[in-house]
């Protein structure tokens, strides 16, 4: 494949949005939002007006625009307005605790904050919006899917004093500025290596860090992964379980469909089997950005519907699902494919590389693996103590740390040279993920290097035990951490059972019986030292704001004695 090349002058608002207008796709539907249909021309018009607002308010080149919104067209308008203006996009979860969001405002030194009134009020109470850097706070109505995002929104005196204005007011101001030619009517010239977007890490080892990415990074991965590997098409309609503030979904449910002139389906409600099923039925997507946890919940919900005589889930419009963010057990993949008759392309990416660089793909799905490297990227498996990418590679079949090279690698972490030096090595990124590569080039995940458990002097990867447990017919989800017994670390499993097994754990006797069964199940399939010494049955496990199982929170609860004891 010929390597993609990009001009020295490159702005992602052109690459993903305004180029569609030049291709004659202005009347093509770009966004679905309930009953609303927004064409590419509609989106471009709103982007121009919001960009003009940023210009009038004095937001400068490369200053940060922090977007803290649910998944609505307003997110898209703000996202591309910031890029078109030459500012830098940063994104946050509107449901995150106020102190965490206040930290984002302060950390990014945001010149503009685009959010809902509820979040803005909380940020004001934290004192985060009083910083001199904040030039404007754009307030978007908090509406249900399909609601009026441009509705009249009174701005409280306190927020008005902090440069608060409604989205409706910001658009009107921008419209007037464009008419008076006091603001640019399109993307400002930016270079391909100017910083475009900050993507935040999941914060598994502390507070999230911002990986600083350039315009080129997103275009490169789009060409290599979205277009050439999994094959996004102009007639696709996309829907996502992860929210747009998470780089995984920023790519799969906004950037990738926009790059080919496809349609993105948005909804603001929290993703559940019920809400996802509702919007799949309404939008009839062909591509669903999924995660293993939701795949398991969809199967359980489908079984529950059948048990009560209700219509089963209809996912027949979907030509493929994408999976990332956490391990996809082979047993879950096979159940999902057998029931819903669509391929699942499981892959791995990171904030440091923007998106997926190793994946299963059409006609090439190897259950249990994360597929092969995306063309244009290079992967090495090196010893855990390798100081740089030049270290000798491990032989096929041996487990080590994955290093990846590609043109979407971030410049580094903002305000953290030490961690940047440990992760970024020129063109290469040390991922911290443990993998083995087989002789055919397929990659097999063994967990995070910092999550390994040393049991009886031998390393145990929690993900291996979790995948084994999920092969048991009673298990919907498993999470494994280390717990101590007489000063020694042993595996402890937290189990969410499937609906048809809930009766088995309704009593203490039933729990004990199933716990012993699960321990024996693991002993029969893995080395004896890997079986969980304790099994705790729970309704769910803690998750971070990306929807991943939060083992860090489980470990903290364990240390504080807050987890169920298990049997």
N, C-alpha and C positions, 0 to 999 in steps of 0.2 A: 504494500500500500504506500502510495506517495505521501510523504509527510505534509500535513497542512501548513500553509504559510499564511501569515497575517501581515497587513501593511503596518508600517511604523505608526501611522495615525489610526487608532482603533478605539471606538467607544461601544460598549456593550449595548447601549440603548439602540444604536444603529443595527448592530449585529442581530439582536434578538427581536426588535420591534420595528423600527422605521424601515429596515430593508424589506419587511413584508409588504409595506405600502408600495415601495418601489417595484415589487414583483407583481403588483396588481391584486393583492389580497386584502385591500382595505375593507371590503364588504364581507370578508370571511369572519365567522364567529370565533372570537379568541377566548372569551370567558363565558361560562355558565354560572349563574348565581341564583338559585331557585328558578323562578320564571323569567328572570332577566337574561337577555342575550346582549353581550357587548362585543362589537366587531373590533378588528384591529384599528380601524380608523377612529372608533370611539375611544379606545384606550389611548391612542396617540394624542387625541385632542386633550384629554384629561392630563396626560403627562406633560404636555406643553404648558398648560395653565399652572400646574403645580410647580413645575420647574421655574416658571416666571415668578411665582410667589417666593421661592427660595432666593431668587436673584434680587428681588425688591427688598427682601429682609436682610440682605447682606451676607448670606451663606457663601463662603469662599471655596475656591478650588481645593479639593482634597480634605475639606472639613467633613466630619462624620454626620450622617443623618441616621438617627436611631429610629427604627420602625418597630413598634410594639403593638401589633394588631393581630386579630384573628384572621382567618383565611377569607378575604373578601376582595372585590375589585379595588378597594381603596389601598390595600397592601400593594397590589400590582402598580397602581398609579404612583404611589410614593417611591416604590423600588426603582422604577425606570426614570422617574423625575430626578431622583438623586444622581443616578448614573449619567443621565443626559446633561445634568448641570456640572459634571466633573467632580461631584462630591463622592464620598465613600459611604457605602451602605453598611450598616450594622443592624442586627436584628435581635429581638428579645421576645420571650414568651409572656403574653399578657396575663397569664395565670400564675406567674412566678411570684414569690413573696416580694413585698415592696422593698425591703432592704437590698435584695438581690438586684432588682431593677434600678434602684438608686445607685448601686455600685456600677451598673452598666453606663448610666448617664455620666457619672464621674470618670470612669475608666476610659470611655470613648471620647470624653470632652466634646460631647455632641453639640453641634451648632443648631440642629433642628431635631425635634422629637415629634414623631407622628404616632398618636396613640388614642385610646378611648378615654372619656372623661374620668371613669373610675380609677384608671391607672394614673392619670395626670394628677388627680387629687391626692392620691397616695404618695406620689413622687414629691408633690409640693409640701406635704407634711414632713417628708424626710429631708426637706431643704435642698433636694437635688436640682430643682429647676431654677434656683436663684443664681446659678453659676454665670459668670460673665460670658462664657462661650455660647450659651443658649440664646439663639437669635429669634426663634419662633417655636411655638408648641401648637401643632395642628391637631385639633380634636375631632375625631371621627365618631359619629353616633354608634353606640353599641346596639346593633339591630340583629334580629334573627336572619337566617339565610333568606335572601330575596328582599330584605328591608331597604328602606330609602337611606342610602349613605350620604345624600346631599340634603337631608332634612334640616330645617332650621334648628339650630342647637344653641340655646342660651349659654353664654360663657360667664362663669362666676367672676365677680370682681377680683377675687384672689388670683385666679388663673389669668385673667386679663392683665393684671399687673405683672404677671410673669411671661408676657408676650403670647398668651394663649389666644387662639382664633379658631373658629369652626372650620371644618373642611369646606363647607359651603362658602364661607367668607374668603378662605385662601384661594379657592378656585375663581371667585369673582375678582379678587384683587389681581390674580394672574391674568385673567381674561382682559382686564382693563390695561394692564401693563403691556400685553402683547399688542393690543389695538393701538396704543400710543408709541409702540416700538421702543419701550423702555427695558425690554428683556429679550434675550435670544429666543428665536422661534423653533429651535431644534437643538440637537446635541452640540455641546461645546467641543472643540478639538481636544482630544486626549490621546496620549500615546499608549501603545499596547502594553508597555511596562509601567504605566502609572497605576497606583493602587486604586482598586475599584470596590472591593468588598472585604470586610472582615468576617471570617467565619469562626465561631466559637467552638472550642473543644467541649467534650461532654463533662469535663470537670471531675473525672474519676479519681484524680490524685490531688484535688484541691479546687480552688475557684477556677472557673473557665478562663482560658487564655484565648486571645484573638490571634488567629493565623491570618497574616496580611497577604491578600491575593491581588494580582494585577488583572487587567482586562484580558490579556492573552490566556490566562489560566482557564477561564470559563469557556472561551471559544475552543481551546484545544481539546478539553475533555468532551465537549459537545460533539465535535467532529469525530473523535475517536470512539467514544463509548456510545453516546445516544444515537448517532446516525449510522456509524459503520459497524457497531457490534450488536446492539439489541434491535436497531432498526425502527426508530420512530418514523411515522408517516404523516402526511398532510391530513389524511382522513381520520386520524386518531382522536379520541376523546379520553382525557386522563382524569383520574381521581386519586387522592392520596389519603392514606391513614396518618402518616406523620404530617405535622403542620408546616407551613411555608417558612417559618423562621429557622427551621432545621435544614442545613445545607443539603441533605439527602433529598428532601421534598422541594427545596428551592430549585434544584436541578430537574427532578423528574416531573414535577407538576406545574412548573412555570417556564424555566429556561428551555428545556428540551422540546416541549410542545411548541413554544413560540419560535424556536429555531427552524421548524419545518412547516409552520403555518397551520398547526393543529389547534385543538380546543382544550382548554383546561376547565374542569368542573370544580367549583369551590363551594365549601359549606363551612359555617362558623361553629357549629355544634361540636362538642367533644366526640371524637370518634369512638363509637361503640358498635357492636354487631348490628344493632337496630338502626343507628344513624347511617352507617355505611350502606346497609342494605337499602335504606330509603333512597339514598342518592345514586346508588347503582341502578335502581329501578327507574329513577327520574332521568338521569343523564345517559344511561346505557354506555358506559365507558368501555373502551377497548384495551386500555392500559391502567392497571391499578398498582400504585405504590403501596406495598404492604410490608408488614413485619411479622415474624413468626408468631408472636404472641396473639396478634389479631387473627392470623390464620387458624390458630387453635380455637379461638373464641368463635369464629365463624362456623367451624365444624361443630362445636358444641351447641351453638344456637340452632344450627340446621337440624341436629338430632332432636333438640327440644321441640322444635316446630313439628317435626314428624310425629313425635310422641303424643302431642296434644291434637293431632289431626289438622294442623294449620298448613298452608302452602309452604313448601320448602324454598330455600333461597334460590334465586335465579341470577346466576352470574354468567349466563350464556353469551353475553355480549363481549366478554373479556377475552382478548386473544393472548395476553400474557400478564402475569403479575411479576413485580419486582420485589425482591426481598434483600434486606441488609440491616445492619444495626445490631444484630445478635445472631447467634448460631441457629441454623435451621436444621433440626434433627431429621435424618432420613425418614424415620417413621412418620413424622408429621407431613413431610413433603409427599410421601406416597399416598397417605390418606387424603390429602388435599387434591392432588392430581386425579385420584380415582373418583372423587366425588364431583369436582367442578370441571374436569376435563379441559384444563388450560395449563400451559407450561408456567413454571416459576423459575425466574432467572435470579438465582442467589449470587450475591457478590459482596465484595468488601471495598470500602473507600474510607476516607477520613477527612476531617476539616483541614488537615495539613496538605492534602492533595486535591482538595475541593470535592472530588466525587470518586466514583467506582473505577478501579484500575485492574481488578481481577474479578472474573465473573463467569458463570454459566451463560449460555447464549443459545439462540435458535439452532436446533439440530445438534446441540452439544451440551447436554445436561448430565452431569455425573453426580447422582445423589450423595449427599454427605460432604462433597467437596465444594469449594468456592470457585470451581472452574479453572480457567487458564488466564494468563495475563492478557489484558487488553492491548491490542497492537498499538505501538507507539510508546508503551511503557516497558520497563525492564524490572524484573524482580530477582533478588538474590536471597537465599536463606543462609545466614551467617551465624557463627557461634554467638552466644549471648554476651560474651565479653569483647566482641569485635569493636575496635575503636574507630573504624571507618569502613567505607564501602569497598576498599581494596583488599580486605581480609579474604583468605581462601574460603570458597563456598563449601558448605557441607554436602556430602554425597546424597543422592536421591534417597528418600525414606528417613533421613535423620531430621530431628526437630531442632529448630533454631529460631532466631529472630528474623522477621521479614524486613528487608530493605527494598524500597521502590524508587525508581528513577522515572521522571517524566516532566513534560513542559508545563504541568499544572501545579508544580510544587510551590508552596508559599515562600515568601521572602523570609519569614521568621515570625516569632511571637512578639506582639507589642509589649514593650517595657520588660522583656525577660530575656536578656542575652544568654544567661546561664542555660536555661532550658532550650533556647534556640540552638546553642552550640551542641547540645546533646542529641538533638533531633534532626537538624538540617545540616547536610554536608554537601554544599554546592547544589548539584543537580539531584542529589539523593536525599531520601528521608528515611530515618530509622523509625519504623512504625511502633515497635514495642509489642507487636503481636507475634505469638509463637505459631509457626507453621512447619509443615514438612511438604516437600515437593516430590511427587513420585516420578518415575522414569519417563512418563508421558507428559509431564509438565503440569499436572493438576495439583492444586494447592489444597491442603487439608489443615484446618484450623485446630489449634491445641490450646487456645486461651491466651490471656494476657500474661506477659512475663512477670508482672507484679501481682498476679493473682494465684500463682502456683502454690500448692500446699506441699510441705515436706512431711510425709507420713512414714514413720518407721525408716527414716533415712532415704526414702525414695520420693521423687517429685510426682505429684498428682495434679493433673489439669482438671479443674472443676467442670469445664465444658464437656469433657469425655464422660464423666459420671452423669451429668445432666442428660446428655443424648441417650445414654443407656436407659436411664429411668423413663424417659418419654416413650420408649419402645413398649413399655408395659401398658396394657389396654385400659388400666384404671387412671393413668396419669395424663393430665392435660398440660401441666407445666411443672418444671423442676428447676430449683436454684440451689446451688451447693456452695457453701463457704467452709472455712475451717473453724472448729471449736476446740476448746481445750478440755482435756481430761488428765488430771494429775500432772499438769504442766506440759502435756504432749498434745500436739495438734492432730485432730482426726476430722474426716469429712462429716458435715451435717447437711442434710437435705431438707428443703422446704418444698412441700408438694401441694399443688392445686389439683384436685381430682376432677375427672370428667363427671358430667351431670349424672350419668347412669351408675356412677360409683359412690355418689354421696351417701347413700344409705349404708354403705360399708363402714363409713367413718362417723356415723351418728352416735356411736357409743364408744366408751373407752376400750371395751373388749374388741370391737371391730377395728378401731385404730391400731391396736397392738397387733392384731392378726395381719392387717394389710402392711404395716410397717415391717414385720418379719418377712413377709412375702417379697417386698421390694428389696430388702437387704439381700435375700437369697437370690433374687433375680439378677442383681448386680454381681454378686459373687460368682454366679454361673457363667457370666459373660466377660468379666474383666478380672484383672489380677486381684487377689483376695484383699490386699491392703487398700484397695480403692473403694470398697463398699462403704456407704454411709453408716456411721456408728449410731446416729440418731436420725429419725425421720419425724418432722413436724408437719402436720396437715394445716394448711392455711387457706383462707378465701382468696387471697392474692398476695403478691410480693411488692415491695416498694419499687418505684420506677423513677428515673430521672426525667427531666423535661423533654427528652428525646423519645420517651416511651421504652427505653431499655431497662432491663432488670438492674436495679441499683444494688450491686453486691456490697458496695462501700457502706450504704445505709444499713444493710443486713448485718455487716460486721460491727458497725457502731452499736446497733441495737443488741447484738450478742454480747458485746463487751459491757454494756450497761444492764444486762440481765432482762431486757425487754422482749426478747423473742420467746415463742413457746418452747418449752423444754424439749419436746420430742420424745419419741419412744424407740 
